[in-house]
Amino acid sequence: MIWYVYILECSDLTLYAGITNDLEKRINTHNKKKGAKYTKTRTPVKLMYKQTFETKSLAAKEEWRIKQLTRIQKILLINQN
């Protein structure tokens, strides 16, 4: 199974990072206001970055690393992709 780490841009221009094994479904869930509490009031969201991993554990570690980054560092990561 492939796992994704992703960064979304919310309607208020904030960035949200998450993991999933079905990226399209997860983004749709966010946009239906059924996703994370953070994104429920910030729809629509737009995919800005994604990276694939072979295990959930590796994806979760990368998600945690990304969540520790500053906004500027996240933007740099997005732009490197």
N, C-alpha and C positions, 0 to 999 in steps of 0.2 A: 504494500500500500504506500502511496506517495502522500507526504504531508507538506503543506504549504505554510510558510510564514508570509504574512502580507501586511502592507501598510495602506490604510485608507485615508483619503482626504475627506473630511466631513464638510457639511454645508457652511459651518462657521470657520472653515479653513484650518481647523485643528487636525492633527494626525493621530490615527488610532492603529495600533499593531495587534495582530492576533494570529492564531494558527487554526488550521482546518485540514480535513482530508478531502473536502469537496468545495473548492474555491467559489465556483459559480453559485452554488446553492447558498453558501454562507453570505456572499455579498447580497444576494436576493433577500435573505433573511434579515440582514441589517437594514436594507432599504424598505422592508415591510414593517419596520419598527419592532421586530421580534428578536433582534440580535442582542448584543451587549447593552447593558444599561446606559453606558456612555454614548452609544450611537443612536439610541432611540429618539432623542430630541435633536439630533444633528443630521438628519437625513435631508436630501439624498447623500450617499457616500459614493466615492469614486476610487477605484483601485489605482494606486500609484506605484506599487512595488510588490513583487512576489519572488519567492525563492523556494526551491523544492528540497525535501529531505527524505531519506529512506525510512526514518523512524520518527515516532512522535516525540521521543526523548530528545533527539537532536533538534527537532523543530522547536520544542519548548525552551531549550537552552538558548537558541538564537532569538526567539521572541523576547525572552528576559533580557538578553544583551541589548536588543534594539530599544526596549522600553527604558533602559538606563541612559540612552543617548539624549542629547539636547535636541531641540527642534532643528537647529541649524545642522547638526550632525545627521539627523534623519533625512533632511532635504539633500544633503551631500550624498548619502547612500542611495536615495531615489535617483538622483541625477547620474550616478555612476552606472546604473543599470541600463 
